[in-house]
C-alpha cells in the first residue's frame, strides 16, 4: 500500500457552526483546504452535498494539510475575512491539535526551532539562521504501544510546523513518511502473536497523518466575543488509540 493513499470516497465536512460571518467545519482527512490540482476541496464538497449554496461566499482564512482532520474556519463576508486574517497574523488565534507521535515522549515541553520551506515547497526544515521563528508547546496525554498522544499548541503558524518540530525532536507523527514517520499503522507491528487472515491482506488501523485539529479559539469578527470550536476525534484515530492502548 502506498503511504497516505486514499482508497475510499471522502465524506463531506460536517458543519460545526454557521452564522452571517463565520462558517466552521470539521474537515475530514483527504480533502484539500483550498482548490488544487489533485482531489476535491472543502468548499466543493460542501456545495456538492448541499450544505452551502452554490452562490454563497466561503472565504478561506487558514489551511490544514490534506491528510489532517479537524476544525477549519471560513469567513462568510469580506469584512469577516479581513478580521480573521488579521487575528491569524497577530497570533491571537489559539489552536490546539492532537498528534499521535512515534516513540515514547518523555514529558511536556516546548520546541523553539526556526523553520524554512524548501525551494521545492514540499518539505520544511529546521534552519537556525535563515528560518522563520516557530514555537510549539506540547503536553503528553497518553502513552500507547510504541507511540505517544500529544496535545500540541503551535504559537506560530508555519507550514508543517507540528510535523517538522516533532520530527526535529526525534518523535515524528506515527504516520507521516515525509518527516520520518510510517506510511501506515498496522496492528501486526505491535501485537505479539498476531495471526494474519488467509483471505485478505491486513488493513491498516490508520493510513493518513496522525494529526487532528481539535480546537480553535478566536474573536468573533462581528461581536468581538471570544468563541471556541471543537471537532470530535475522528473514528480512524479514535479506533487506532483504542487498539494500541489495549496492548
SEMI-466111 format. One line per 4 residues: number of its first residue (from 1); their letters; for each residue x, z, y of C-alpha. Coordinates in pm, 1 decimal. Example, Ala and Ser with C-alpha at 12.3 -4.5 7.8 and 13.67 -1.06 7.14 Angstrom:
REM residues 2
1) AS) 1230.0,780.0,-450.0; 1367.0,714.0,-106.0
END
This chain:
REM residues 247
1) XXXX) 0.0,0.0,0.0; 124.0,-85.9,343.7; 173.1,206.7,582.2; -128.7,280.7,801.7
5) XXXX) -325.7,-8.1,655.5; -696.6,-1.4,739.6; -888.2,-144.6,444.0; -1237.3,-27.3,527.0
9) XXXX) -1452.8,-105.8,831.3; -1412.6,146.5,1111.2; -1720.2,344.4,1211.5; -1828.8,319.2,1576.5
13) XXXX) -1725.3,602.7,1807.9; -1962.4,896.2,1840.4; -2070.5,981.2,2193.2; -1982.6,1341.0,2278.4
17) XXXX) -2109.9,1337.4,2637.8; -2254.9,1091.3,2886.1; -2379.3,1107.6,3244.3; -2369.1,894.2,3558.6
21) XXXX) -1992.0,937.7,3597.9; -1847.9,1015.1,3253.9; -1857.8,879.4,2902.1; -1675.6,1089.4,2642.0
25) XXXX) -1642.6,961.3,2285.7; -1492.0,1069.0,1955.9; -1266.2,775.3,1874.0; -1215.7,709.5,1502.5
29) XXXX) -873.1,609.6,1377.4; -838.6,233.3,1355.8; -991.6,140.1,1691.6; -789.0,36.2,1994.4
33) XXXX) -848.2,228.2,2316.4; -848.2,-98.3,2513.6; -896.3,-464.6,2420.1; -595.0,-613.6,2244.1
37) XXXX) -485.9,-895.8,2019.2; -537.6,-712.7,1690.0; -860.2,-538.5,1597.1; -1165.0,-407.8,1777.2
41) XXXX) -1154.1,-167.9,2068.0; -1375.0,127.1,2156.8; -1582.7,-49.4,2421.3; -1653.7,-346.2,2195.0
45) XXXX) -1755.6,-110.7,1913.1; -1983.1,91.3,2141.3; -2162.2,-219.3,2263.3; -2188.8,-370.6,1915.9
49) XXXX) -2354.0,-50.7,1792.5; -2598.1,-49.4,2085.9; -2460.3,281.0,2216.0; -2366.9,125.9,2550.5
53) XXXX) -2543.4,-161.7,2727.1; -2363.6,-494.0,2749.0; -2350.7,-472.7,3127.4; -2280.8,-101.2,3158.5
57) XXXX) -1938.5,-24.0,3309.9; -1697.3,161.8,3080.9; -1371.7,212.6,3268.0; -1051.8,316.6,3090.6
61) XXXX) -858.9,615.6,3233.2; -627.4,710.2,2941.2; -543.2,596.0,2588.4; -498.2,714.8,2233.8
65) XXXX) -286.5,533.0,1976.8; -489.3,307.6,1749.4; -442.0,532.4,1444.0; -505.8,856.1,1634.6
69) XXXX) -856.5,1000.1,1631.8; -1032.8,1222.9,1880.1; -1153.2,1273.6,2236.2; -1133.1,971.2,2465.6
73) XXXX) -1273.3,975.6,2819.3; -1407.1,678.3,3016.4; -1537.0,655.7,3373.4; -1877.5,505.7,3449.9
77) XXXX) -1806.4,430.9,3817.1; -1510.8,317.7,4023.5; -1509.5,648.8,4213.3; -1501.5,842.4,3886.5
81) XXXX) -1218.4,623.9,3759.3; -1013.8,697.2,4070.5; -1077.4,1071.6,4041.9; -987.6,1088.5,3673.4
85) XXXX) -679.8,869.2,3712.2; -557.3,1095.4,3993.5; -607.1,1401.7,3770.8; -403.8,1247.5,3490.3
89) XXXX) -126.6,1157.4,3732.6; -132.1,1511.1,3877.0; -113.5,1652.5,3520.8; -416.9,1873.0,3581.7
93) XXXX) -592.8,1740.9,3270.9; -543.6,1976.0,2975.2; -507.4,1800.3,2639.0; -496.3,1970.5,2300.4
97) XXXX) -405.7,1791.0,1976.6; -394.5,1882.9,1610.8; -84.0,1747.8,1439.1; -2.6,1771.7,1070.7
101) XXXX) 377.7,1773.3,1077.1; 611.7,1729.9,782.6; 801.7,2033.5,656.8; 759.0,2398.9,747.7
105) XXXX) 785.5,2458.1,1122.8; 947.2,2798.5,1179.8; 727.0,2914.0,1466.6; 573.7,2838.0,1803.8
109) XXXX) 786.5,2658.9,2059.2; 832.0,2411.2,2341.8; 1003.4,2074.0,2336.1; 1155.7,1965.1,2667.4
113) XXXX) 1320.6,1628.5,2599.7; 1309.6,1322.3,2829.9; 1163.4,1010.1,2669.7; 1217.5,639.1,2725.5
117) XXXX) 1026.4,344.9,2580.9; 1245.2,92.0,2400.6; 1269.5,-250.4,2559.6; 1058.0,-394.4,2280.5
121) XXXX) 785.2,-143.8,2366.8; 717.9,-37.0,2010.0; 905.6,291.7,1993.8; 1001.7,580.1,2219.0
125) XXXX) 1338.2,757.5,2206.2; 1485.6,1074.5,2349.9; 1709.7,973.2,2639.7; 1853.0,1275.1,2824.8
129) XXXX) 1998.3,1068.9,3111.5; 1755.0,780.9,3162.6; 1434.2,915.1,3008.6; 1132.8,1047.5,3197.1
133) XXXX) 1061.0,1422.4,3181.1; 841.5,1515.1,2886.4; 729.9,1860.0,2770.8; 521.8,1952.7,2465.6
137) XXXX) 420.6,2305.6,2368.6; 318.3,2370.9,2009.9; 172.1,2654.2,1806.1; 167.4,2696.6,1429.8
141) XXXX) -189.1,2712.7,1297.6; -145.1,2678.1,921.6; 119.6,2603.1,663.2; 7.6,2394.7,366.0
145) XXXX) 201.1,2229.3,82.9; 506.7,2067.0,239.2; 354.7,2043.4,587.3; 251.9,2245.1,893.4
149) XXXX) -62.0,2212.5,1101.6; 26.1,2246.8,1469.7; -171.7,2276.8,1788.9; 14.3,2061.6,2042.8
153) XXXX) -34.1,2067.8,2418.0; 150.4,1788.0,2599.8; 218.6,1894.9,2959.0; 315.1,1536.9,3043.4
157) XXXX) 154.2,1213.9,2927.6; 433.3,993.3,2795.9; 377.3,717.6,2542.2; 401.0,852.9,2184.4
161) XXXX) 505.7,1187.4,2331.4; 393.6,1417.2,2049.6; 512.2,1174.2,1782.8; 859.1,1133.4,1935.3
165) XXXX) 900.4,1502.8,2018.6; 808.3,1625.0,1670.1; 1044.3,1370.4,1517.3; 1321.2,1492.6,1750.3
169) XXXX) 1297.1,1847.9,1612.4; 1300.5,1723.7,1253.5; 928.1,1751.2,1186.3; 768.0,1407.2,1236.3
173) XXXX) 399.3,1365.6,1171.3; 334.6,1378.3,798.0; 208.6,1019.5,821.2; 400.0,820.9,1082.1
177) XXXX) 652.5,570.9,938.1; 760.5,460.1,1286.4; 906.7,805.2,1356.1; 1024.8,909.9,1011.7
181) XXXX) 702.3,1027.8,851.1; 549.7,886.6,534.1; 320.5,584.7,513.0; 50.8,795.2,347.5
185) XXXX) -5.4,1132.7,181.3; -67.6,1128.8,-192.9; -175.5,1431.9,-391.9; 72.4,1336.7,-666.2
189) XXXX) 361.8,1407.1,-426.4; 268.7,1777.3,-411.5; 64.9,1870.1,-720.0; 260.2,1970.9,-1025.8
193) XXXX) 134.7,1813.9,-1345.2; -69.3,1551.9,-1160.1; -220.8,1303.8,-1402.6; -286.2,954.9,-1262.0
197) XXXX) -600.0,766.5,-1358.4; -560.6,486.7,-1609.8; -841.5,292.4,-1442.9; -721.5,259.4,-1085.4
201) XXXX) -427.5,327.5,-855.2; -409.2,660.8,-680.6; -581.8,665.6,-345.7; -407.4,840.8,-56.9
205) XXXX) -552.9,1154.7,92.2; -483.2,1006.2,433.5; -311.6,682.5,536.0; -310.6,696.6,915.6
209) XXXX) -136.4,904.2,1181.2; -196.0,1271.6,1111.7; -278.4,1330.6,1476.8; -616.0,1420.7,1627.8
213) XXXX) -704.2,1462.7,1996.8; -905.6,1781.6,1959.2; -994.6,1884.0,2312.9; -969.5,1775.4,2674.4
217) XXXX) -1047.0,1969.7,2992.9; -1075.7,1817.5,3340.3; -1259.5,1841.9,3670.5; -1588.3,1653.8,3671.9
221) XXXX) -1541.9,1363.3,3917.3; -1880.3,1426.0,4084.4; -1931.9,1802.9,4082.5; -1569.9,1917.7,4068.1
225) XXXX) -1669.2,2165.1,3795.9; -1415.2,2222.8,3517.9; -1555.4,2074.0,3197.6; -1421.9,2062.2,2843.0
229) XXXX) -1499.8,1833.5,2549.8; -1404.0,1869.3,2183.7; -1406.3,1629.6,1889.0; -1454.1,1779.7,1540.9
233) XXXX) -1174.2,1742.2,1287.9; -1239.5,1411.6,1109.2; -1325.6,1403.0,742.1; -997.8,1247.9,622.9
237) XXXX) -778.3,1503.4,797.6; -1002.3,1795.0,700.7; -1003.3,1688.4,335.0; -623.6,1649.4,338.6
241) XXXX) -576.3,2000.4,477.2; -817.0,2145.2,220.4; -640.5,1973.5,-68.9; -291.2,2072.9,42.4
245) XXX) -396.2,2430.2,118.6; -501.5,2478.5,-244.7; -155.4,2400.9,-379.3
END
